[in-house]
Amino acid sequence: ERVAIDATAEYAPDNSGAAPFDQVTVTLGSGVRLRGPEVRRAMGHAERPLSASELFEKFQGCLEAGGVRDHAAVLFDRLMTIEGTPARELTCLD
C-alpha cells in the first residue's frame, strides 16, 4: 500500500467538524520519514487568506470547471468592486 490515510476522531475546539490539524508524512524507500508541517487552516481560510493573484487563479479554475472560459478577468474585477458598482454595469460584459 503506497498511500494511507490516518484519520482522527478528534475535533479542533475552535473549528467544529474539523480535525485539529492535517499533516503529510512521506516514508522514503530507505525508511526515513519526512513530516510536513501541521496545517490547522486551509489556504483561503480567513486566517490564511489568498493573495489577489491566487484568488483570481482559483476563480478562473472554478469558471473553467463549469465550462465558462470567457471574461474571467472582467467578471473577477467587477466582483471585487461589487459594493460600489451599479447593477447595470455588473450585468454587462462588453
Residue pairs with C-beta under 8 A, 6 or more apart in sequence:
7 19
8 19
8 20
10 19
10 20
11 17
11 18
11 19
11 20
12 18
12 19
12 20
12 21
12 40
15 40
15 41
20 40
21 38
21 39
21 40
22 38
22 39
23 35
23 36
23 37
23 38
23 39
24 35
24 36
25 33
25 34
25 35
25 36
26 33
26 34
26 36
27 33
27 34
28 34
41 47
41 48
42 48
43 50
43 54
44 50
44 58
50 58
56 72
56 73
56 76
59 72
59 75
59 76
59 79
60 72
60 76
63 69
63 72
63 75
71 93
74 93
75 93
78 85
78 89
78 90
82 90
